[in-house]
Amino acid sequence: MTQRRLIFVFIFLILFSFSIIYEAHAHSMFNSAESTIGDFRVQIATLPEIPSNGEPMQILFRVTDLDYEEVDRFTMGVRIFYNDIQIDAIPPQSHQGGHWETDYVLERSGNHIFRVDLYDVAKDGGVLTYIFNISTQNPFGYAFIFSIAAGSIGLGVILCYIYIPRILKSLTKA
């Protein structure tokens, strides 16, 4: 009888928890950001999330209104800065729909400033400039990731060394 009650309580908790979870959001990527100026919101993200020096990456742009509805068309250009010096530019281009993807390679490690210019959308017909930071992976970043992974594995091995003999001992006594 107690096992039936336990199953009933478990099923009740599962059904009750479904009503609590009513909304889910996707993981926002590490090198992603959004900015709102005027009546428009520009979002930027990179694939991979942490680009490496000299490796191709994809830059994803999305232009929406204040209600997150994608615009039908937009004209956008990008200026890329490193240490306050403009190192490259993507000339203004007209795009249909609210998305634009382009491939790009960052040659230097560190923080790059992307000045995204949205044309012909300001109330006065001027340019709206959105500023984003895009960081690249430097060689020390891999050492940091490796040290975190090694520490986690070491902790797991220590916990197994402590608790598995106790569990096996209690199972053999029973």
C-alpha positions as CSV (number, residue, x, y, z in Angstrom):
1,M,0.0,0.0,0.0
2,T,2.8,2.5,0.8
3,Q,4.3,1.8,-2.7
4,R,1.0,2.8,-4.3
5,R,0.9,6.0,-2.3
6,L,4.5,6.8,-3.3
7,I,3.6,6.3,-7.0
8,F,0.5,8.5,-6.6
9,V,2.5,11.3,-4.9
10,F,5.2,11.0,-7.6
11,I,2.7,11.3,-10.5
12,F,1.0,14.2,-8.7
13,L,4.3,16.1,-8.4
14,I,5.1,15.5,-12.1
15,L,1.7,16.8,-13.2
16,F,1.9,19.8,-10.8
17,S,5.4,20.7,-12.1
18,F,4.1,20.9,-15.7
19,S,1.9,23.8,-14.8
20,I,4.8,25.7,-13.2
21,I,7.0,25.5,-16.4
22,Y,5.0,27.6,-18.9
23,E,7.8,29.3,-20.8
24,A,11.2,28.4,-22.0
25,H,14.0,30.5,-23.6
26,A,16.9,29.4,-25.7
27,H,20.4,29.7,-24.5
28,S,21.8,33.1,-25.5
29,M,25.2,32.7,-27.0
30,F,28.4,34.0,-25.3
31,N,29.3,36.5,-28.0
32,S,25.8,37.8,-28.5
33,A,24.2,41.1,-27.7
34,E,21.4,43.4,-28.6
35,S,20.9,47.1,-28.5
36,T,17.9,49.3,-29.0
37,I,18.1,52.8,-30.5
38,G,15.0,54.6,-31.6
39,D,12.3,52.2,-32.8
40,F,14.7,49.4,-33.8
41,R,16.6,46.6,-32.0
42,V,19.7,45.1,-33.5
43,Q,20.9,41.7,-32.3
44,I,24.3,40.2,-33.1
45,A,25.8,36.8,-32.4
46,T,28.8,34.7,-33.6
47,L,29.1,31.1,-34.6
48,P,31.2,29.6,-33.0
49,E,30.3,31.3,-29.8
50,I,34.0,32.0,-29.0
51,P,35.8,32.6,-32.3
52,S,39.5,31.7,-32.6
53,N,42.1,33.9,-34.2
54,G,42.5,33.3,-37.9
55,E,39.5,30.9,-38.1
56,P,36.4,31.7,-40.0
57,M,33.3,32.6,-38.0
58,Q,29.8,33.5,-39.0
59,I,28.3,36.7,-37.8
60,L,24.5,36.7,-37.4
61,F,22.5,40.0,-37.5
62,R,18.8,40.4,-36.7
63,V,16.9,43.6,-36.9
64,T,13.5,43.9,-35.2
65,D,11.1,46.6,-34.0
66,L,10.4,47.2,-30.3
67,D,8.0,44.3,-30.2
68,Y,10.6,41.8,-31.5
69,E,8.9,41.6,-34.9
70,E,11.5,41.3,-37.7
71,V,11.6,44.2,-40.2
72,D,10.8,43.5,-43.9
73,R,14.0,45.1,-45.2
74,F,16.9,47.1,-44.0
75,T,20.2,48.5,-45.1
76,M,23.2,47.8,-42.9
77,G,27.0,48.4,-42.9
78,V,29.6,47.3,-40.4
79,R,32.8,49.0,-39.3
80,I,35.3,46.9,-37.3
81,F,37.7,48.5,-34.8
82,Y,40.6,47.1,-32.9
83,N,42.4,49.3,-30.3
84,D,40.3,52.3,-31.5
85,I,41.6,51.9,-35.0
86,Q,39.3,50.9,-37.8
87,I,40.8,47.7,-39.3
88,D,38.0,46.7,-41.7
89,A,34.5,47.6,-43.0
90,I,31.6,45.8,-44.6
91,P,30.0,48.3,-47.0
92,P,26.3,49.0,-46.6
93,Q,24.0,46.5,-48.3
94,S,20.3,46.2,-48.5
95,H,18.7,43.0,-47.0
96,Q,15.3,41.4,-47.4
97,G,13.8,40.1,-44.1
98,G,15.1,40.6,-40.6
99,H,18.2,38.4,-40.8
100,W,21.6,38.8,-42.3
101,E,24.5,36.4,-42.0
102,T,28.1,36.9,-43.1
103,D,31.4,35.1,-42.8
104,Y,34.4,36.9,-41.3
105,V,37.9,36.2,-39.9
106,L,39.4,38.1,-37.0
107,E,43.1,38.0,-37.2
108,R,44.0,39.4,-33.8
109,S,43.2,38.1,-30.3
110,G,41.3,40.3,-27.9
111,N,38.2,42.5,-28.1
112,H,37.0,43.9,-31.4
113,I,34.4,46.7,-31.6
114,F,31.7,46.3,-34.2
115,R,29.9,49.5,-35.2
116,V,26.8,48.4,-37.0
117,D,25.2,51.2,-39.0
118,L,21.5,50.9,-39.8
119,Y,20.6,53.3,-42.7
120,D,17.4,55.1,-43.5
121,V,15.5,54.1,-40.3
122,A,16.1,57.1,-38.1
123,K,13.2,59.6,-37.8
124,D,15.4,62.2,-39.6
125,G,16.5,59.7,-42.3
126,G,20.0,59.4,-40.9
127,V,22.1,56.5,-39.7
128,L,21.6,54.7,-36.4
129,T,24.9,53.2,-35.1
130,Y,24.8,50.2,-32.7
131,I,28.1,49.3,-30.9
132,F,29.0,45.7,-30.0
133,N,32.0,43.9,-28.6
134,I,33.2,40.7,-30.1
135,S,36.0,38.8,-28.3
136,T,38.2,36.1,-29.8
137,Q,39.8,33.2,-28.1
138,N,43.5,33.6,-27.2
139,P,45.9,30.7,-26.7
140,F,45.5,31.0,-22.9
141,G,41.8,30.4,-23.2
142,Y,42.4,26.8,-24.0
143,A,44.6,26.3,-20.9
144,F,41.8,27.8,-18.8
145,I,39.2,25.4,-20.3
146,F,41.5,22.5,-19.8
147,S,42.2,23.4,-16.2
148,I,38.5,23.7,-15.4
149,A,37.9,20.3,-17.0
150,A,40.8,18.7,-15.2
151,G,39.6,20.0,-11.9
152,S,36.1,18.7,-12.4
153,I,37.4,15.3,-13.4
154,G,39.7,15.3,-10.4
155,L,36.9,16.1,-8.0
156,G,34.8,13.3,-9.6
157,V,37.6,10.8,-9.0
158,I,38.0,11.9,-5.4
159,L,34.3,11.6,-4.7
160,C,34.1,8.2,-6.3
161,Y,37.2,7.1,-4.2
162,I,35.4,8.2,-1.0
163,Y,31.9,7.0,-1.6
164,I,32.0,3.9,-3.9
165,P,33.7,1.7,-1.2
166,R,31.1,2.8,1.4
167,I,28.2,2.0,-1.0
168,L,29.7,-1.4,-1.9
169,K,30.3,-2.2,1.8
170,S,26.7,-1.4,2.7
171,L,25.4,-3.5,-0.2
172,T,27.5,-6.5,0.8
173,K,26.3,-6.3,4.5
174,A,22.6,-6.3,3.5
